[in-house]
């Protein structure tokens, strides 16, 4: 949650509760065995201090540092996987939502000031070049932007709780009447001069002399959350190049807010559709949205993808955009969060979250992880969802790209750890910088992949066995066009296991190799989750996958025995 202005954050000057909140998260990144107990102690100190401070005067929630401290404590409490801290984190969330409504902080007061001066004063041309004026404008910008980012962070946390535990969201996008967060390089400017210079770089084509007789009414640089979402839903958004979205190339945090809103919109539509009367033959948990709804959200996802840097930009991209927009820079973790959320959203509009469609609500994160793993377990045909071709091929490309991103991590480099999480700090994909919520999304995406692997494995294995029994080269050639084989090999290639499933893999016959696909896939998933060792969430998820690995290995062993060792 980029709510703190890092270049000017000073431990010697910041309030103690805010420092406690920062260090409660920072201590998790230490290597000491006591890091969790240290984090818990700091959490309790910060939580108590903030409670005492705000109990005396509710208006103190208007102080930006109070919001920042509470938000950081909520993040720590949710993802440290401790029941007592999660209870306090949920209490923090309820308090924050109540406070920002009570104190009318869900809208920007400046946005409602429609009055203009009756007699605008002439402004000297040199006023903006005055160091004192520039410094004051920068300080005002920092304060307003920090407040705005806090409000949007509360919205993101509300969405995360909803996605993680299937809780009903407390905040609607219609409530938030703020401009979107500014470009992140502008927010991160260390000085007033740097801030002014970066702003002029972004708007250099429009950097005209000031209109001294123009109105003083401010205009949004990127637009409201609702307005920007409407622009994305418009099929002609990219063609029209709406000015409200032109800075998304520089704004990973704003892009993350928008794609989260698209995810929440899809969840609300899915939830409502589940409650509506549907023909019996369509009452299944796949492709619940209508074609019109699916198409509109897909179009919005495509539109936003056209307005931001691609995950692997071509060399020529550096000529069109400054190097700070490159995904490999300091904002790589934020771009990683955006793209993983984007892929997850694209997948779930066809393959909705299992907790959502079953109506299961969990009160804590470990229970939600366990339930998601249980609902993803393979079932007999009469008890599982019936897949149509579109249910698989609509998500295949996004699933492949998501698995590749999970393997590479935020900095885009593949990690080759031993599965213990050791040595993952350097050159292993930067997984220590991954937001813990993204680790949860990675788990959910991998569960979808597991279901597809298990679904296609049986048919692909049958085809391979037929190839092995026959000697006709033409039969083997046409077998390559088997849809199940194609899907299975595409997924295995995405995790660098493309040899699994080919005849002769590991000295076994083709059918045996295909049956090994599930085991190899689950082992890969477990390894990726164990690499994410800073927050406990990866360990909890890996434990669920470990159970699946054991069962899958037993399944292969039984089938080997039944088939006489192939």
N, C-alpha and C positions, 0 to 999 in steps of 0.2 A: 504494500500500500504506500505509494510515493506521496505521503502527506507532509513529510518533514523536508525543509529546505536544507539539504545536507551541507552545501558550501558555507552556510552561516550558523550551523548548529554548533553550539558551544556548551560543553558539559559544565563549565564553570558558571554559566549564567542561566541555564535552563532550570525550571522548577524540579524539585526532587521527585515528585510522582512521575513526571515525564521521563526522567532519567531511569527510574526503576522500571518503567514499562519498556524502554529501549533495551536495557541490559537483561531483562527477563527473556527477551528473544535472543539477544546477542550471546548469552551464556550457553544457549543450545548449540552454538557453533564451536564451542570449546571441545577439546579432546578429553577432558577430565571425566572420570567415572561419575563424579558428583554433579554433572552439569544439569541434570533434571531436577535434583533437589535444590540446587542454587536458583534455577529458573523459577521454581515454585515459590521459594522464599521471597524473591524479588517481586513476583506477581502479587503475593499476599500483601507485601508492604505497599506497593503502588495502589492496589485496590482499596485498602483501608484508608490510605491518605486521601484518595480521590472521593471516597464516600463521605469522609468527614468534611472535606472542603466544600462539596456541592450540597450537603445536607443543610448547611448554614444558610445558603442562598442559591436557589435554583437558577437564578440568572447567570451564575458563574459558568453554566454550560455554554454560554456565548463566547467564552474565552477559548481561543483556538487551541491553545496548548492542552486544555482539558479534553477537548474532542480527540486530539492526537493521542493523548495518553490512553484514553478509554479504548480507542480503536486498536491500538497495539496490544493492550491487555486482552481484548476480545479475540484477536487473532491467536495469541498465545494460548488462551484458555480453550479455544475450539480444537486446535490441532495438536495439542500436547497429549491428547488421548487420556486425560485424567478426569474421572467422573465429577469430582468435586469442583475442579477448575472449569469444566464444561458448564456446570450448573451456574457458576458465577459469570461465565462468559455470556450465557443466554440471558442472565439478569442484566448484564451490561447492555446487551443489545436492546432489550425491552426499554431500559432507562433512556438510552440514546434516542430511540425512535420516538418515545413519548416526549422527551425534552425538545427535540428539534421541531416537533409539531406545536408544543405548548408555547415555545418562544418564537414561533413563526420563522424558523430557519430553513424551511423547505423551499423557500424562494429567495432570490436575490433582490434586495430592496431597490437596488439601482435599476433593475429591469422594469420596475413599475413607475419610475419617475418620467412621466411623459411631458412634464412642463419644460418649456424652454425659456431662456431669459428674454424679457421684453426688449431690452436694448443691449445686445451683445457687445462686450467691450473689445476694443482692438487688442490683439495679443502681439507683442513684439516678435519679430521673426527669430530673434536670438534666444527667446525664452526657453525653448526646448534644449538648447545647447548649454544652458546655464547649469553648472555642476550641482548646485544646491537644489534646483528644481528637478533635475534628473534623478538625484538621490531620493527625493521625496516621492516622486512618482514610482520609483522602483520599490520603495518600502510599502507604499499603498498597494501596489500590485501583489507583492509577496503576501501581504495579510489577506487580501481578498481571494487570491488563488489558493492559499492554504485552507481557508474556510470552505471554499468550493470543493476542493479535493477531499476534505473530511466528509462532506455530505455525500459525495459520490462513493467514497469508501464504505460508508454505512450502507448504502444501497447495494454495493457489491457483496458485503458480508451477509446482508439479508438474502440475497440471491444464492450465495454459497450454502447457507444453512438449509435453504429450500431444496437445492439440488442434492446435497449430501444426505439429509435425513428425511426428505419429503415433507418438510414442514410447510405450511402455507405462508407465502410471503407477506410481510407486513407493510412494505412500501411499494407503491405503484410508480411507474415512470411518469404518469400524469401529474404526480405530486411535485416532482422536482423541476422547478422553474428557474434553473440556472443555465448559464452558458456551459458548454462542454469544457472540460479541462483544457488548458492551453497546450501548445507544443511543449514536449518535455525538455527540449534543449533550451527553450526560453525559461522555463521554470527552474532549470538547473544552473542558470547563469550565476557565476560567483560574485559579480560586481554589477553596479548600475550601468557602467560603460559597456560591459559584455552583453548585458540584457538589451540595451538599446541597439547595439550592433547586430545581434542575432535577429531582433525584430525587423530591422531594416533589410536584412538579407532575405527574410521570408517574403517581405512585401516590396522588394526592390523594384518590381515592375510598376508598382502603384505609389512609389515614394514621391508624391508630388508636394509642392509647397502647400502650406496650410491655408484653408479657406477661413480667414479671420472673421468673416461675418456669418459663418455657418453655425448651425445649431450645436449646442453642447450635449445633446442627447447621445448617450452611448449606444453603440450597436454591437450585438454579439459577434465575436470573432469566429465562432463555430456553430452557434445556434443551440437551442435547447435540446435535451435528450429526446423529447417527443418529436420536435420538428425535424431533427436530424434523422430519426428513425423513419419518419414519413418520407423523407428524401430517398433513403436507401430502398424503401419498398417500391418506389417509383421505377418502372422498367426503363425510363429514359434518364435516370439519375446520372449515370456516367457520361452519356452523350451531352447532357446539359451542363455537366461539371458544376454542380451547385456550390456557390461560394461558402455555404455553411460547412462544407466538408473538405475544402481544398487543403487544409492543413493536416489532415489525418496522416499524411506521409511522415510527418514529424511527431506524431502524437500517439504513441503506443498505449498510453493510459486511457485516452479518449476512445481509441479504437476498441480497447478491452471493455469499456463501459457499454459501447454500442453493441458489440457482439453478445455481451451478457444479456442485454435487453432483448435481443433476438431469441436467445435461448429461453428466457423467461416467457416471451410471447408464445413460443412453440409449446412450452409446458402448459401454459394456460389453455391454449387451444386443444391440446391433447386431453387435458383434464375435463374440459367442457364436453368434448366429443364423446368421451367415455360415459358421461352421464346421459347423453341423448339416446333416444331410441334408435337402434340400428338393426338391420336385417340379421337374422341369426348367423348366416354364412359369413357375414363381415365382422362378427364379434371376435376379433382376435387382436393380439397385442402388437401387430406390425402394420405399418402404413395406415395408421389410424386417421391422420389428417386427410382431408379431401385433396384432390388434385390441385384445386385452386389455391388452397392454403399452403400446400407443399411448394407449389410453384412460386408463390409470392415470397415466402421466406427464403427459398433457394435463390431467387433473384436478388434479394437484399444481401445475402451472403456473397454472391458474385460481385455485386456493386461495391461492397466495402473492400473486397479483395483487390479490386482494380485501383483503389485509391491509396494503397499502402505498399511498402516494399515487399517484394516477393521473398520467400524463404531463402532462395538461392539466386540472387539477382545476377543477370549476365554481366560480363565485364563492361559493356557499353553503358550500363546503368549509372556508373560513377560519373559520366559526363553530364547526365541529366539532373543529378541530384547530389548535394554535398555529401561528404563521407560520413557525416554524423547521422545520416538517415540509414546507413548500412546496418543490417540486422546484427552484424558481428560486433557492434560498438557497445558503449556502456549501457544501452537500453535493451541489450539482447535478452535478459530475463523477462522483460515486459513483452517484447515481441513473441517470445516463446509462449508466454501465457496466452497472448492473443490467438496465436495459431492453433494451439492445442484446444482452446475453447471454440474456435471457429470449426475445427474438424469435428469436435464432439457434437456441436450444434447441428452440423450438416448430417452427421450419422443419426442423431436422435430424432430428426423429423421423419425418418423412415423407420427407425428402430428405437422406439421410446424407452426411457429409463424404466427398468423393471419395478422399482419401488413405486413409481408414479402410476403405472397402469394397474398394479395390483392393489393400490391403496394402502400399502404398508408404511406406517410412520414410525420412525425410531427416535428415541430421545437422546442418544449419544452416538458419537462417530464410530467407535469399535463395533457396536451393534449394527449400525447401518452398513458397515463394510462386510460383516459376516452375512447379513441378510442378502446383500447384493450378490455375494459369492454363491450363496445357497440357491437363489433364484436363477442363476446362470448355469447351474449344473445340468448336464445332458439328461434328457427325459425320453421315455419311449414315445413313439410317434403319436399314440392316442392322447398323450398328455402334453405334447409340446406345441408350439406355434407352427402353423402351416406356412412354409415359406413359398412365395411366388418368386419367379425369376427377378422381378424388379426389386424385391426386398433385399436381394444379395447384390445385384449389380449396381444399384443406386449408391450403395455405401462402400463398394470395393475400393475405389480410388482413394476416398477419404480415409478408409481404414489402413491402406498401404502407407499413405503419407504420414498418418498419425503414428503408426508403429515405427516408422523410420525416425520421426522426431523424438519419440520416447527413447529410442536407442541412442540418439545423438546427444540429447540434453539441450539446455538453453544455449550453449555456445556452439552448437552444431558439430561437435566432434564426438565420435563414437568412443564409448568407454569399454575397457576390457578388464574389468575387475575380476576378483576371484569370487564375487558373490557375497563377500562379507562387508562391503562398503569401505574397506581399507584401501587407501591409495586413490580414492576417487576425487581428491581435491585438485590435482593437477592433471590436465590432459585427458579427462574422462568425461567430457561433455558438460562440465560445470553443474552437475546435478545438485550440488550443495546450494546453488542459487535459485533452485526451482521453488516456486510458491507451493506450500503443502497442499493447497486446493488443487493445483495442477497434477500433483501426484495422485489425488483421488480421481480426477478425470482420466488420467492415464490408466488407472486400474479399471474403471468402468469401460473404457475403450477396449482394453485387452480382454475383458469378459465378453464383449460382443465378438471379438475376433475368435475367442475360444468356441463360441457357439457355431460360428461359420466353419471353423476347422473341423469340428466334430460332425457337422451336418454333411460336409462334402467328402469327408474321409472315407466313409463306407462305399459310396459310389465310385470314387477314384480308386479305392483298393480293389473293388470288383473288376474294374476295367484293366488294372495292371495284372491281375491274376489271369485274366483272359488272354492278355498279350503274351504272358509267359508260357501259357499252354499252347499257343499257336505259333506258327513259324512264318506266317505271311507278313512280309514287310509292309504291304499295303494296309493291313489291319492295324499295325502299329502306328503307321503314319496318321491314319484317321483318328486314332485314339487320342492324339494330341489335341483334338478339337473338342474333347469331352468337357462340358462346362464345369463339372465338379473338379476335374483335374486342373483346369485352368485357374479356377478360383483358389484352390489349395496351394498350387505352386506360386501364385502371385503373393499370397500371404506369407509363405515361407521365404520367398525371395526378399520380402520387405524386412525380415529379421535376419537376413544373411544366412539362411538355412536352405538355400535353393536346391542343394543336393539331396536333402531329405525328400523322400517320395519318388526319387528316380530309381529304376531297376538297378540292382547291384550296390545300393547304398549300404555301407557297413558290411559288405559281403553277404547280405541277405537278399532274398527274392524281392521283386517289386512290391508285392502285396504287403510283406512285412515292413518294408520301408515306409509305405504309406501309413500303416498303423503307428509307426514311430513318430509321425508328424505331430500328433497331439502331445506326446510326451516332450518332444523337443520344443514345441511352442510354449508349453507351460513352464518348462525349465528356463527358457529365455525370459519369459515374463517375470518369473521369480527373481532372476538375476537382476533385471532392471529395477525392480522394486527394492531389493536389498541395497542397491547402489545409493538409493535415496535414504541415507541413514541419519541425516541431521534431525529430522522430525520423526516421531515414532510411527506415524501413519504408514510409512513404507514397510516397516517391520510387521505391522498388523496385517496389511494386505498380503505380504509375502507368505505369512503363516496360512492364510486361506488358500493361496495357490499351492502351497506345499501339500496340503491334503489332496488337492486335485491331482497333483503329480503322482502321488502314491497310488491313487485309485486308477489313474490312466495307465500306469505301468503294470498294475495287476490285470487290468483289462486286456492289454496287449499280450501278457503272459498267458492268460486263459485262452485267448484266441489262437495263439501259437500252438498250444497243446491240442486244442480242438481240431486244428487244421493239420496236425501232424508235423508241426515245425515248418510248414510251407515247403 
